[in-house]
Amino acid sequence: MTSPAYLSGLFSLDDRVAVVTGGSSGIGRGIAEALARAGASVVVVARGKEALEATTAQLTSLGCRAAWVSADLGSRAGVRAAADEIVKEFGEPDILVNCAGINLRPPMSELTEHDWDLTLAVNLQAPHLLSQRFAPGMAERGFGRIIHVSSQQAHRAFAHSGAYGVSKGALESLARSQAEEWSPYGVTCNTLVPGFVLTPLNARLSSDPDTVRALAARTFIGRNGLPEDFAGAAVFLASRSSAYITGQSLFIDGGFSSH
Ligand SMILES: NC(=O)c1ccc[n+]([C@@H]2O[C@H](COP(=O)([O-])OP(=O)(O)OC[C@H]3O[C@@H](n4cnc5c(N)ncnc54)[C@H](OP(=O)(O)O)[C@@H]3O)[C@@H](O)[C@H]2O)c1
């Protein structure tokens, strides 16, 4: 077999349908582009229509198949409505990337019930409900990939982790429970763990050059993350080649977590 055919057998996402929540910005946008360029038809999900339109327009201009669904994943009803719209685009998904996330960062003593509920709803409940909705179909078809996006704060307290750290710790536990449930049917469930990535989520921290420099110095590589750093790992975990990898957390952090 020639090398391109061999690589394609391992990593091509041709004929796959992928959903990327939070796919209109930052890390999710990087992942959406990677999956689409690897061959998947991609549905990006977020609230803001302008960014969704811009993302799908860019993907289409690259020759990819892409569509968007505007939905608020902060409530059960919003997630259900999103799922109903998602399947109207390219049918049932083979790949689900749960990347939409919020980090409100109030100090623990000032964390309101609203902050707590909203953080857990977007960062944890939505990934659970979307997985529960789509994984049984993946299992029936014998192939599925669920990829969550967690955080260093699942493993260590850092920059007012508050409810955010709690939600991300639980998200990695969710991946393990899902892996236990669905892996026997060809549906793997894994988590990508970013370091510090320069995205709108971190606008406040990123606006301080000393903080940005200090965080870069905590990596082995010597720089902070970029959305494109997630491309290879996302394609790998979405592809056939990762069939025997499940329930794992893969750190994409330049060594931040090992330093
Ligand atoms: N950046 C980092 O350093 C870093 C580090 C560790 C982990 N992470 C994680 O990586 C993921 C992506 O973060 P990012 O840095 O790329 O952030 P980002 O650029 O702010 O993107 C967040 C995405 O989530 C969507 N979103 C937020 N709330 C939503 C809601 N209620 N319903 C639907 N969509 C919603 C946003 O779109 P709308 O606002 O239009 O809805 C946007 O597409 C998050 O889960 C985050 O926790 C990031």
The ligand as an SDF file (V2000), in Angstrom:
LIG
                    3D

 48 52  0  0  0  0  0  0  0  0999 V2000
   -8.0820   28.9800   26.2510 N   0  0  0  0  0  0  0  0  0  0  0  0
   -7.5200   28.2610   27.1910 C   0  0  0  0  0  0  0  0  0  0  0  0
   -6.4450   28.5780   27.6910 O   0  0  0  0  0  0  0  0  0  0  0  0
   -8.1890   27.0210   27.6800 C   0  0  0  0  0  0  0  0  0  0  0  0
   -7.5060   26.2810   28.6230 C   0  0  0  0  0  0  0  0  0  0  0  0
   -8.0790   25.1180   29.0990 C   0  0  0  0  0  0  0  0  0  0  0  0
   -9.2930   24.7110   28.6210 C   0  0  0  0  0  0  0  0  0  0  0  0
   -9.9530   25.4500   27.7070 N   0  0  0  0  0  0  0  0  0  0  0  0
  -11.2600   24.9700   27.2510 C   0  0  0  0  0  0  0  0  0  0  0  0
  -11.2860   24.9220   25.8590 O   0  0  0  0  0  0  0  0  0  0  0  0
  -12.6150   25.1140   25.4100 C   0  0  0  0  0  0  0  0  0  0  0  0
  -12.6410   26.2100   24.3640 C   0  0  0  0  0  0  0  0  0  0  0  0
  -12.1700   27.3890   24.9710 O   0  0  0  0  0  0  0  0  0  0  0  0
  -11.5820   28.6150   24.1410 P   0  0  0  0  0  0  0  0  0  0  0  0
  -10.4570   29.1130   24.9220 O   0  0  0  0  0  0  0  0  0  0  0  0
  -11.3990   28.2270   22.7420 O   0  0  0  0  0  0  0  0  0  0  0  0
  -12.7810   29.6510   24.3410 O   0  0  0  0  0  0  0  0  0  0  0  0
  -13.5300   30.6610   23.3860 P   0  0  0  0  0  0  0  0  0  0  0  0
  -12.6550   31.1320   22.2900 O   0  0  0  0  0  0  0  0  0  0  0  0
  -14.1590   31.6400   24.3120 O   0  0  0  0  0  0  0  0  0  0  0  0
  -14.6750   29.7540   22.7360 O   0  0  0  0  0  0  0  0  0  0  0  0
  -15.7440   29.2810   23.4940 C   0  0  0  0  0  0  0  0  0  0  0  0
  -16.7790   28.7270   22.5520 C   0  0  0  0  0  0  0  0  0  0  0  0
  -17.8880   28.2090   23.3070 O   0  0  0  0  0  0  0  0  0  0  0  0
  -19.1110   28.7970   22.8410 C   0  0  0  0  0  0  0  0  0  0  0  0
  -20.0540   28.8940   23.9540 N   0  0  0  0  0  0  0  0  0  0  0  0
  -19.8610   29.5020   25.1550 C   0  0  0  0  0  0  0  0  0  0  0  0
  -20.9770   29.4380   25.8900 N   0  0  0  0  0  0  0  0  0  0  0  0
  -21.9030   28.7580   25.1590 C   0  0  0  0  0  0  0  0  0  0  0  0
  -23.2540   28.3930   25.3630 C   0  0  0  0  0  0  0  0  0  0  0  0
  -23.9140   28.7020   26.4900 N   0  0  0  0  0  0  0  0  0  0  0  0
  -23.9010   27.7030   24.3910 N   0  0  0  0  0  0  0  0  0  0  0  0
  -23.2610   27.3940   23.2350 C   0  0  0  0  0  0  0  0  0  0  0  0
  -21.9760   27.7080   22.9740 N   0  0  0  0  0  0  0  0  0  0  0  0
  -21.3040   28.4010   23.9280 C   0  0  0  0  0  0  0  0  0  0  0  0
  -18.6570   30.1610   22.3170 C   0  0  0  0  0  0  0  0  0  0  0  0
  -19.5710   30.7350   21.3780 O   0  0  0  0  0  0  0  0  0  0  0  0
  -20.7380   31.7670   21.8110 P   0  0  0  0  0  0  0  0  0  0  0  0
  -20.1790   32.6530   22.8780 O   0  0  0  0  0  0  0  0  0  0  0  0
  -21.1000   32.4670   20.5520 O   0  0  0  0  0  0  0  0  0  0  0  0
  -21.8530   30.9070   22.3120 O   0  0  0  0  0  0  0  0  0  0  0  0
  -17.3670   29.7850   21.6150 C   0  0  0  0  0  0  0  0  0  0  0  0
  -17.6380   29.2060   20.3520 O   0  0  0  0  0  0  0  0  0  0  0  0
  -13.4520   25.4390   26.6520 C   0  0  0  0  0  0  0  0  0  0  0  0
  -14.1360   24.2840   27.0720 O   0  0  0  0  0  0  0  0  0  0  0  0
  -12.4100   25.8370   27.6650 C   0  0  0  0  0  0  0  0  0  0  0  0
  -12.8300   25.5900   28.9670 O   0  0  0  0  0  0  0  0  0  0  0  0
   -9.4350   26.6170   27.2210 C   0  0  0  0  0  0  0  0  0  0  0  0
  1  2  1  0
  2  3  2  0
  2  4  1  0
  4  5  1  0
  4 48  2  0
  5  6  2  0
  6  7  1  0
  7  8  2  0
  8  9  1  0
  8 48  1  0
  9 10  1  0
  9 46  1  0
 10 11  1  0
 11 12  1  0
 11 44  1  0
 12 13  1  0
 13 14  1  0
 14 15  2  0
 14 16  1  0
 14 17  1  0
 17 18  1  0
 18 19  2  0
 18 20  1  0
 18 21  1  0
 21 22  1  0
 22 23  1  0
 23 24  1  0
 23 42  1  0
 24 25  1  0
 25 26  1  0
 25 36  1  0
 26 27  1  0
 26 35  1  0
 27 28  2  0
 28 29  1  0
 29 30  1  0
 29 35  2  0
 30 31  1  0
 30 32  2  0
 32 33  1  0
 33 34  2  0
 34 35  1  0
 36 37  1  0
 36 42  1  0
 37 38  1  0
 38 39  2  0
 38 40  1  0
 38 41  1  0
 42 43  1  0
 44 45  1  0
 44 46  1  0
 46 47  1  0
M  CHG  2   8   1  16  -1
M  END
$$$$
